[in-house]
């Protein structure tokens, strides 16, 4: 019988892993003589609580029902965000708890929004911890998207269900098996990204930190000017390549390793992502030509490519303040924020496959108007899809936009101006990071916004990262009834 003990046992294991991870930034405190033991203290508390959770919830057999799987999905992210905020609270930078929790939630959800005003002067240990949080959040959501969300049938994610057990009762061994392969791939991509960053001019510290946040499509940087700090076109190209690699479904790497050498060219979602990137880059390039941007043609292509890929994937790295390019760029990048990358990747947003599903639905509706008596069979990636499946995707998109407007209204009530509220809501629920405008735009940060706004945005980040319904279902009384 599945009980909540399994949930809290698994959360205990996560806290132990998180606590051990805190010892890595502690090495930075020793190397750079930061005269602080915040990470040791945070590690001790986190591991201690994690061990208590494990010991208090030991069972002969661990099982997860559908209800416990929903509960674990949300509690895991919340608990990691809470304990991940301890190093910020205990640091010498004097974070309030609201700021620490916001920074931690932004990290673990790979959002990339920050309240730190001077990254260049911040302790190396804090900068590395932010990168580690995003790296852990990136691999966490990939494993969850492949093994848990398809079983929960959240917003059409059942389309990406791995071959294997149909029951959540058997999810644990299946998760371990798949996670091992996925984590290995994730590690290899992170290593390669860091190596090429170092090869083209980054320091070892910067290359490691940026490699973790690039593959996680998180966007936390070690400098105020983000990737623009390096003023190196080679580094921007490397960033673009590995952001795209992080934005495609990790299940494709799994299939490739199993012998399907054409998977990257056959997957409809990957082709959709590449086509959208190419079209968006072309649109932005033509726009920069139209407004008479002073940079050369090659620079326009580079600037357009980098910013489109960064915002579309939800990474949020910046090289230029695109808010200064005119009104069209604001609207265009706001649209890209919502789209996101592929399902089963580290990217965020509505996801490419859902927009493709929406297009299929619209095309079928038009066909039915022309041929009322026709029988139309919908297919996606050579799989037949039912009307109920398409309906679940449409409901998700509607809910996504509806919750976006609610968050925007709450942010406006908390005291933010229109552009900041709208872009902040889009940035949070799409897990992008930078918003638009003077306050939270590419050259700004979230330090100046009220604490209430930070909590609203933190909730938005969690909702967006966990595909909305995995969190919302917990607030329905019927969910808790037997």
Secondary structure, 3 states (H helix, E strand, C coil): CCCHHHHHHHHHHHHHHHHHHHHHHHHHHHHCCCCCCHHHHHHHHHHHHHHHHHHHCCCCCCCCCHHHHHHHHHHHHHHHHHHHCHHHHCCCCCCCHHHHHHHHHHHHCCCCCCCCCCHHHCCHHHHHHHHHHHHHHHHHHHHHHHHCHHHHCCCCHHHHCCCCCCCHHHHHHHHHHHHHHHHHHHHHHHHHHHHHHHHCCCCHHHHHHHHHHHHCCCCCCCCCCHHHHHCCHHHHHHHHHHHHHHHCCHHHHHHHHCCCCCHHHHCHHHHHHHHHHHHHHHHHHHHHHHCCCCCCHHHHHHHHHHHHHHHHCCCCCCCCCHHHCCHHHHHHHHHHHHHCCCCCCCCCCCCHHHHHHHHHHHHHHHHHHHCCCCCCCCEECCEECCHHHHHHHHHHHHHHHHHHHHHHHHHHHCCCCHHHHHHHHHHHHCCCCCCCHHHHCCCCCCCCCCHHHHHHHHHHHHHHHCCCHHHHHHHCHHHHCC
